[in-house]
Amino acid sequence: MEKGWSEVLSTTLEYQAQMAVDMLENEGIRAVLYQQPDSAYKILGEYTVFVPEKFVNQALEIIKNLKS
């Protein structure tokens, strides 16, 4: 990811990553979803959500209950 962005969520569940992006954007925080596909199975992989560095703490607070 480009400089100035930080990871706030990493998951293998696409719906969970998309929910995080939606929650963050609803709060006015720009979020980017990046998919790293598994080399053997293109439908599997890791989904990572990034936000601008200055919003990391706020973003983590917003999505803290998402993984529980």
C-alpha atoms as a printed R data frame, in Angstrom:
   type eleno elety resid chain resno       x       y      z
1  ATOM     1    CA   MET     A     1   0.000   0.000  0.000
2  ATOM     2    CA   GLU     A     2   1.099   3.564 -0.561
3  ATOM     3    CA   LYS     A     3   2.892   5.568  2.089
4  ATOM     4    CA   GLY     A     4   0.521   7.292  4.498
5  ATOM     5    CA   TRP     A     5  -1.894   4.356  4.753
6  ATOM     6    CA   SER     A     6  -2.098   1.753  7.531
7  ATOM     7    CA   GLU     A     7  -3.715  -1.645  7.837
8  ATOM     8    CA   VAL     A     8  -6.624  -1.850 10.288
9  ATOM     9    CA   LEU     A     9  -8.065  -5.258  9.419
10 ATOM    10    CA   SER     A    10  -6.870  -8.463  7.810
11 ATOM    11    CA   THR     A    11  -9.242 -11.381  7.313
12 ATOM    12    CA   THR     A    12  -9.964 -14.316  5.037
13 ATOM    13    CA   LEU     A    13 -13.674 -13.397  5.024
14 ATOM    14    CA   GLU     A    14 -14.609 -11.080  2.182
15 ATOM    15    CA   TYR     A    15 -17.939 -10.065  3.743
16 ATOM    16    CA   GLN     A    16 -16.185  -9.058  6.977
17 ATOM    17    CA   ALA     A    17 -13.692  -6.868  5.130
18 ATOM    18    CA   GLN     A    18 -16.470  -5.247  3.094
19 ATOM    19    CA   MET     A    19 -18.483  -4.594  6.260
20 ATOM    20    CA   ALA     A    20 -15.450  -2.849  7.770
21 ATOM    21    CA   VAL     A    21 -15.065  -0.648  4.687
22 ATOM    22    CA   ASP     A    22 -18.779   0.241  4.781
23 ATOM    23    CA   MET     A    23 -18.672   1.039  8.511
24 ATOM    24    CA   LEU     A    24 -15.617   3.252  8.117
25 ATOM    25    CA   GLU     A    25 -16.972   5.108  5.114
26 ATOM    26    CA   ASN     A    26 -20.265   5.697  6.944
27 ATOM    27    CA   GLU     A    27 -18.177   7.454  9.601
28 ATOM    28    CA   GLY     A    28 -16.424   9.590  7.001
29 ATOM    29    CA   ILE     A    29 -13.158   7.639  6.944
30 ATOM    30    CA   ARG     A    30 -11.811   6.723  3.524
31 ATOM    31    CA   ALA     A    31 -11.048   2.996  3.421
32 ATOM    32    CA   VAL     A    32  -9.446   0.799  0.773
33 ATOM    33    CA   LEU     A    33 -10.007  -2.945  0.459
34 ATOM    34    CA   TYR     A    34  -7.105  -4.946 -0.946
35 ATOM    35    CA   GLN     A    35  -7.394  -8.621 -1.871
36 ATOM    36    CA   GLN     A    36  -4.318 -10.842 -1.896
37 ATOM    37    CA   PRO     A    37  -5.453 -14.026 -3.673
38 ATOM    38    CA   ASP     A    38  -4.093 -17.404 -2.671
39 ATOM    39    CA   SER     A    39  -1.692 -18.653 -5.322
40 ATOM    40    CA   ALA     A    40  -3.330 -22.077 -5.559
41 ATOM    41    CA   TYR     A    41  -7.011 -21.125 -5.164
42 ATOM    42    CA   LYS     A    42  -7.959 -17.780 -6.667
43 ATOM    43    CA   ILE     A    43 -11.227 -17.625 -4.721
44 ATOM    44    CA   LEU     A    44  -9.380 -17.862 -1.410
45 ATOM    45    CA   GLY     A    45  -7.041 -15.333  0.041
46 ATOM    46    CA   GLU     A    46  -6.534 -12.517  2.463
47 ATOM    47    CA   TYR     A    47  -8.554  -9.306  2.512
48 ATOM    48    CA   THR     A    48  -6.908  -6.256  4.037
49 ATOM    49    CA   VAL     A    49  -8.488  -2.910  4.878
50 ATOM    50    CA   PHE     A    50  -6.334   0.224  4.879
51 ATOM    51    CA   VAL     A    51  -7.092   3.745  6.107
52 ATOM    52    CA   PRO     A    52  -5.069   6.971  6.152
53 ATOM    53    CA   GLU     A    53  -2.575   6.855  9.037
54 ATOM    54    CA   LYS     A    54  -4.189   9.748 10.888
55 ATOM    55    CA   PHE     A    55  -7.454   7.764 11.226
56 ATOM    56    CA   VAL     A    56  -6.008   4.456 12.479
57 ATOM    57    CA   ASN     A    57  -7.098   4.777 16.120
58 ATOM    58    CA   GLN     A    58 -10.567   5.998 15.188
59 ATOM    59    CA   ALA     A    59 -10.953   3.225 12.593
60 ATOM    60    CA   LEU     A    60  -9.869   0.524 15.039
61 ATOM    61    CA   GLU     A    61 -12.448   1.762 17.539
62 ATOM    62    CA   ILE     A    62 -15.215   1.680 14.911
63 ATOM    63    CA   ILE     A    63 -14.478  -1.886 13.764
64 ATOM    64    CA   LYS     A    64 -13.320  -3.379 17.092
65 ATOM    65    CA   ASN     A    65 -16.384  -5.635 17.467
66 ATOM    66    CA   LEU     A    66 -16.314  -6.878 13.894
67 ATOM    67    CA   LYS     A    67 -13.972  -9.809 14.531
68 ATOM    68    CA   SER     A    68 -15.664 -11.073 17.689
